[in-house]
């Protein structure tokens, strides 16, 4: 419990004690205790009301509560005035408690911010601010410490707790040469890490920036409630004034009766239940996502994904593991190991999964000084000078566009052709495997009401068709360039209903254009991928495809609860307002209706955090 909430408890308890004393003594002195109780519990609300009036923000909940309670004082309904303010503060406490509980759901993300980095200087280590560490510096991370910056392990081995990044409790083992991400916790052993990114560009900084900015992107529901409150509050104030003046004039009744009803009308008309519970519902939804290793950049995206009708996937690294292996090498007029060496050198600067697999299979140290004039062609491959030889490594389109004669291969798998100085020298067969949870993910999406699933890939048709048939996907498109994927997304949008949304999920490698062209872009396994975090609206911190179904499920639950709160709050308020207008209910009923609706709506909102997804 934070300091603000502890202070609220003290104020509420003090006010209750004074209120009880006022009721017990029941004489002229009781007015003093009523007044003290009112000032203690309501002074901040009165201050905020007058401060906002000076700033031109007249019609808010502080104004309504101040006018209603001060008005009750002037018509000698003192106990009710104090009680109204007291219960309003109790309602505020429950709202703050719920908000604090919701904030804690993403506190693990905020806690990943590192406080320091141990930089190795010769035989010594110097503790510095992470922002002072440069690329290439060696940092020391002891057991139990957070890894402050992204880097490569240079010495030591350990198990890392990455739950704050991925939502997964399983420890990740790392050894020399492995990449480690800032925000992970070193569980055992001592690691020396070579820094590969400055702190401002590190994974932890990107995630913190994303989380901190999430509340700035409002959903349609939140924007509606903000506009609703802007017009609703002045209208109810005018109605209260009319209620206090017109009936007593027409029916020749006591003004105090109708002023009392008008003040009760103001109390119950306070829009707190909507203004607080709706944003809190989305905040809780985003918190539930973060607990499951899913980062949502704003409540607008959480709301939009509940309307998903078509989900489109990239194949490599999304449906499949993206961990390619060289299965066979077929060289022409050159030795197999020489073909692999030339391909590895040409692919040296590429981070594409296929490139990584070629270099991994080669297994020897590559001298970058022998490489120059590297040109990576999206959807085609790589052209580079290796020892002054022009090496082409890529698919058949690369060779055809350069008018190189080659032996076409129809083996199932990804075929990478190699040409040296415009002469064809063979091919490699590289294969990937489908992720374990891909079939489950597609089944869950259909159960959630997704109408169509589509797979897009730059891979050859034979490989793509094999994946398509095994997973029961509705449609697939193969041998695509990045721009082709964008065009297909635009065509698929024409099949949506007026309110429907199209989702694209990719691994963040060469997918930025198509991620941005979809209504909701999701990057898979986005940790460490700057392009994925920048381009996508939702980042799934693990590579589990089934998490797409999880975020849609959370979104649908959030929207259901938000709609419940809107209908419940407005219905109860309209009903109570009518009863108050006819004198059936008193101000006591009004305060219970207002605070009760607010508390129930808030508690309903944080239920999202309790669901099992």
C-alpha positions, 0 to 999 in steps of 0.5 A: 500500500502506497503513502497516499493510500495510508494517508487516505485511511487516516483521514477516513478513520479520523472523520468517522470518529468525529462523525460518531462523536457528533451523533453521540453528543447530539447537542449544539456542540455536535455541529462543531464535530460535524464541521471538523469531520467535513473539513478533514475529509473534504478539504482537498475536494473543495480545494480542487473544485475552486482551483479548477474553477479558476483554471476554467475547468468548472464541471467535474466531480469535485465541483459536483460534490462541493456544491452538493455538500455545501448546499446541504449545509446551508439547508441544514442537512448537516449530517447528510452533507458530511456523510456524502463527503465521507462516502465519496472519499471511501469510494475514492480510496477503493478506486485508488486501491484498485488502480494500485493493484492494477499497476502492480500487475506491470510492476515487474516490467518497471522493476527491470530498469537497472540501477548500475553497471559494473564496467571492467577496467583492466583488473578492476570493475567500476560501478557506473550509470548504465547510460555511461557504458559504451558499445564494446565495453565489457561489463561484469554481472554477478549472481543475483544482479540485473543485466543492465545492457544488451550484449554477448557473453564473453566468459562464464555461464549461467541461468537467466530469469527472463520472466520480466521480459517474456512472462515465462518462469522457465530459466534460460541457460547461457554460455560463451557467445550467447546473446543476453538481454538487459532486464534479465536477472543472472541467477547463478555464476559470474558473466562477463558481457561485451555490450552491443547496444547503448542503454538508450537503444537496449531492450530494457529501454525500449520496453520501458518506453513502450509501457510508459507510453501505453496510457497515452493511446486511448481506446474509442470507448475511453474517448467516448466517455471523456466526451460524454462526461464533458457534456453530461456534467453541465447538463445535469447541473442545469437540470439540478438548477431547474429542479430546484426552481421550477417545481416549487414555483409551479406547485407553490411548495417549499424551496428547501424540499426541491433544493434538497432533491436537486442537491441529491440529484447532483450527488448521484449524477457524478460520472466517477463510475464511468470516468474511472472504471473504463480507463481502469478496465483497459489498464487492467487488460494491458496489465493482464497481457504483460503478465502473460509476456505480451506488451500492448502499446495502447488501449486503442490496440487492445480494443481493436484486436477484439474485433479481429476477423482475419489473422495473417501470419508470416511463415518463417520465425512465426509459424515455424521456428525460424531455426534453419539447418543446412540439410545438404549441399550440392556443389558444381565444379567446386568443393562443398566446403568451399561453396559453404564458405563463400556463402557464409562470407557473403551472408556475414552481415545479414541477420536473416534466419537463413543467413544465420543457419549458413554461418552456423553450419560453416562454424569457422571464424569469418574475416570481415576484411575479405568482404566488401560491397555487400548488397542485401536484396529483400525477397531475393538474397545477398550479393557481395565481393568476397576476396574480390569474387562476386558472390550471389547467394539467394533464391532462383529469382536472384539468379534469373534477374542476373541472367545466370543459368542454373539447375533448378531444384524441386526438393521440398525445403528452402533452396539457396543457390550460389553463383560466383562471378556470374557462374552457377556453382550449386545449391544448399537445401535448408529446412525449418520446422513448425513450432510445437504450438502453431496447430494449437494457436490456429485452433484457438483463433477459430474458437475465438471467432476469427473468420479466416487465417492466412499465411504469407511467405517468400519461401517456395511454393512446395515448402509453403504448401506443406506447412499450409496443409499440415496446419489447416490454414484457410489460405496461403501465398508463397514466393512473395516480396515484402511489397507483395505482402502489403498488397495482399493485406490491402486486398484482404481488408476488402473482405472485412465487415465495417467494424472488422480488423485484420491482424498481421503477425511476423517475427520482425525481420523484414516485416515492418512494412506489412506489420504497419499496413495491417490494422493491428501489427504483432511482432513475434519473439520481439525481444531484442528486435528494434524493428519489431518493437518500433513497427508493431502495435503489440509485442509478444515477448516469446515466440509462442504463436498461441499468445495471439489467441491469449491477447484476443481473449484478454481483449474480448474479456476487457471489452465485455467488462467495459460494456458491463460497466457502461450499461450498469452505471448509466442504468442505475444512475438514470433509475436513481435520478428519477426516484430522487426527482419524485422525492422517493429517495433521499441524499443518503440513497444518492450517496450509496448509489453513487459510491456503490456504483463506482466501487462495483464498477471499479472492482468489476474492472480489476476482475480482468487481472484474475482471469486465467488465460 
